[in-house]
Amino acid sequence: MEITRLHVGKRLSEVAIHNSTIYLAGQIAEDTTQDIVGQTREVLGHVDRLLMEAGSDKTCILSCQIYIADMKDFDGMNAVWDDWVASGHTPPRATVEAKLANPACLVEIVIIAAER
């Protein structure tokens, strides 16, 4: 059983790959001064970059979990998501309101994807 990890830190790895399945850690914005639109764009940029490093892309997403700090931001987050997600490749997804670890973070996205 081989597990490949990318961007390994003391607390977590950003990516784990096992049996051609890619698991991303929850992705958050680094620039937390942005509104929900800006944070969502930044987070999806992180997702794109990590999937590319792992040999995949957004057309191969198997599952997505989105955590937003306040459901009032649901429409703003969805507007960015709808522009980003690959037409015909929309993954199963859950979106929940959650108290995030950093109160300045408005959105956190967790992805599971297949390798290309």
C-alpha positions in Angstrom: 0.0 0.0 0.0 1.6 3.2 -1.2 0.5 6.6 0.0 2.0 9.7 -1.6 1.8 13.0 0.4 2.4 16.5 -0.9 3.2 19.6 1.1 3.8 17.7 4.3 3.7 19.7 7.4 3.9 19.0 11.1 0.1 19.1 11.5 -1.2 18.0 8.1 -0.4 17.3 4.4 -2.1 19.4 1.8 -2.6 16.3 -0.4 -2.6 12.5 0.0 -2.8 10.1 -3.0 -3.8 6.5 -2.6 -5.0 4.0 -5.2 -5.4 6.8 -7.8 -7.6 8.8 -5.5 -6.5 12.3 -4.4 -7.5 13.7 -1.1 -7.1 17.4 -0.5 -7.0 19.0 3.0 -9.5 21.7 3.6 -8.4 24.7 1.6 -8.8 28.2 3.0 -7.9 31.7 1.8 -4.6 33.2 2.8 -6.0 36.7 2.3 -8.8 36.8 4.8 -9.5 40.5 4.2 -11.4 39.5 1.1 -15.2 39.0 1.1 -16.8 35.6 0.3 -16.3 36.1 -3.5 -12.6 36.8 -3.1 -12.0 34.1 -0.6 -13.9 31.5 -2.7 -11.9 32.5 -5.8 -8.6 32.1 -3.9 -9.6 28.8 -2.4 -10.6 27.4 -5.8 -7.3 28.6 -7.1 -5.6 26.5 -4.4 -7.7 23.5 -5.4 -6.7 23.9 -9.1 -3.0 24.1 -8.2 -3.0 21.2 -5.9 -5.0 19.0 -8.2 -2.6 19.8 -11.1 0.4 18.9 -8.8 -1.3 15.6 -8.0 -2.0 14.8 -11.7 -5.6 15.7 -11.9 -8.0 18.6 -12.5 -11.5 19.8 -11.6 -13.1 17.5 -14.2 -12.0 14.6 -12.0 -13.6 15.7 -8.7 -15.4 12.9 -7.1 -16.8 14.7 -4.0 -16.7 18.2 -2.6 -17.5 19.5 0.9 -17.9 23.2 1.4 -18.0 24.8 4.8 -19.1 28.5 5.0 -19.0 30.6 8.1 -22.4 32.1 7.4 -25.2 31.0 5.1 -25.8 34.6 4.2 -22.8 34.1 1.9 -24.2 31.1 0.2 -25.2 32.9 -3.0 -21.9 34.7 -3.3 -20.0 31.5 -2.9 -22.2 29.7 -5.4 -21.7 32.5 -8.0 -18.0 31.9 -7.9 -18.4 28.1 -7.8 -20.8 28.2 -10.8 -18.3 30.1 -12.9 -15.4 27.8 -11.8 -16.9 24.3 -11.9 -16.5 22.3 -15.2 -19.7 22.1 -17.1 -20.9 18.5 -17.4 -18.5 17.5 -14.5 -20.3 18.9 -11.5 -19.4 16.7 -8.6 -21.5 15.5 -5.7 -21.4 18.3 -3.1 -22.5 19.3 0.4 -22.5 22.8 1.7 -22.9 23.4 5.4 -22.6 26.4 7.7 -19.8 25.8 10.2 -17.7 27.7 12.7 -14.3 27.6 11.1 -11.1 27.4 13.1 -10.0 30.9 12.0 -12.9 33.4 12.4 -11.6 35.5 9.5 -12.0 32.6 7.1 -15.4 32.6 5.4 -15.1 29.4 3.4 -13.2 26.1 3.5 -13.4 23.5 0.7 -12.4 19.8 0.9 -12.0 17.8 -2.3 -11.6 14.2 -3.2 -10.7 13.5 -6.9 -9.5 10.8 -9.2 -6.2 11.0 -11.0 -6.4 11.7 -14.7 
